[in-house]
């Protein structure tokens, strides 16, 4: 039996919105690393669809944070602003 090498992964540019979304949640303490993946996806979805609010996106992610939701939201907003991302109103 032969195996083929995996398909190459095309990385997104450093200036992409998804990189900014996942980087914005990197400093938040969560119960498991995959919780941050879900949170990063929720932030990216919020940035691209501009529906609801960031607060709702954090709640909808269903992550088990070791900090309060308010603290996580503050960290995310500050990180996105430092990266130069225009936040939805």
Backbone torsions as a table, in degrees:
resi	resn	phi	psi	omega
1	UNK	NA	133.4	177.8
2	UNK	-108.5	152.6	176.3
3	UNK	-121.7	142.5	177.8
4	UNK	-93.2	151.2	176.0
5	UNK	-67.3	153.7	-179.8
6	UNK	-65.1	156.6	177.3
7	UNK	-64.7	144.7	178.6
8	UNK	-68.4	148.1	179.5
9	UNK	-98.2	127.4	178.0
10	UNK	-92.6	112.1	-178.6
11	UNK	-77.4	145.5	178.3
12	UNK	-78.6	153.7	179.9
13	UNK	-62.2	153.9	-179.3
14	UNK	-62.1	-22.9	-178.4
15	UNK	-93.4	6.1	-176.5
16	UNK	-74.1	157.7	-178.8
17	UNK	-66.8	-36.6	179.9
18	UNK	-67.9	-36.1	175.7
19	UNK	-62.4	-42.7	179.9
20	UNK	-63.9	-41.3	-178.7
21	UNK	-63.8	-47.2	-179.1
22	UNK	-70.5	-34.1	177.4
23	UNK	-68.0	-30.0	-177.9
24	UNK	-68.4	-22.7	-179.2
25	UNK	-101.7	-2.4	-174.0
26	UNK	-61.3	-31.6	-176.4
27	UNK	-90.9	7.6	-176.7
28	UNK	-94.1	137.6	178.7
29	UNK	-82.8	129.4	178.5
30	UNK	-135.7	164.4	-177.7
31	UNK	-65.3	-37.7	-179.1
32	UNK	-138.8	152.2	179.2
33	UNK	-59.4	-34.0	-179.6
34	UNK	-67.9	-22.1	174.4
35	UNK	-62.0	-38.9	178.8
36	UNK	-70.2	-31.2	175.0
37	UNK	-62.8	-45.4	178.6
38	UNK	-64.3	-40.7	179.7
39	UNK	-66.1	-43.0	177.6
40	UNK	-60.5	-41.5	177.3
41	UNK	-63.3	-41.9	179.8
42	UNK	-63.9	-39.0	177.7
43	UNK	-66.3	-43.6	178.2
44	UNK	-61.0	-42.9	178.7
45	UNK	-62.1	-41.1	177.7
46	UNK	-62.8	-42.4	-179.2
47	UNK	-67.1	-35.8	-175.6
48	UNK	-85.5	-35.6	-177.8
49	UNK	-92.6	-25.7	-179.6
50	UNK	55.5	35.5	174.4
51	UNK	-100.2	156.6	178.5
52	UNK	55.7	-146.1	-178.6
53	UNK	-133.7	169.5	176.8
54	UNK	-63.1	-38.0	178.7
55	UNK	-58.6	-43.9	179.3
56	UNK	-67.4	-37.6	178.9
57	UNK	-63.0	-40.7	178.9
58	UNK	-65.9	-43.1	178.6
59	UNK	-64.9	-40.9	-178.6
60	UNK	-67.8	-24.3	-179.7
61	UNK	-64.9	-28.2	177.8
62	UNK	66.5	31.5	-178.4
63	UNK	-85.8	155.1	177.7
64	UNK	-99.6	91.0	-177.4
65	UNK	-83.6	150.3	175.2
66	UNK	-95.3	1.7	174.6
67	UNK	-123.3	167.6	179.0
68	UNK	-69.9	159.1	177.0
69	UNK	-59.9	-38.9	-179.3
70	UNK	-63.0	-40.8	178.5
71	UNK	-66.5	-42.1	178.8
72	UNK	-62.8	-42.9	179.3
73	UNK	-62.6	-42.2	178.5
74	UNK	-61.6	-45.0	179.7
75	UNK	-62.2	-44.4	-179.0
76	UNK	-63.5	-48.4	-179.9
77	UNK	-59.1	-47.2	-179.2
78	UNK	-61.6	-43.2	-179.0
79	UNK	-64.4	-44.4	179.5
80	UNK	-63.5	-40.4	178.8
81	UNK	-65.9	-39.7	178.1
82	UNK	-65.2	-29.3	178.4
83	UNK	-83.7	-2.9	178.0
84	UNK	81.2	20.6	179.6
85	UNK	-82.2	130.6	176.8
86	UNK	-77.7	117.7	-176.4
87	UNK	-83.6	141.7	174.9
88	UNK	-63.7	150.8	-178.5
89	UNK	-82.7	NA	NA
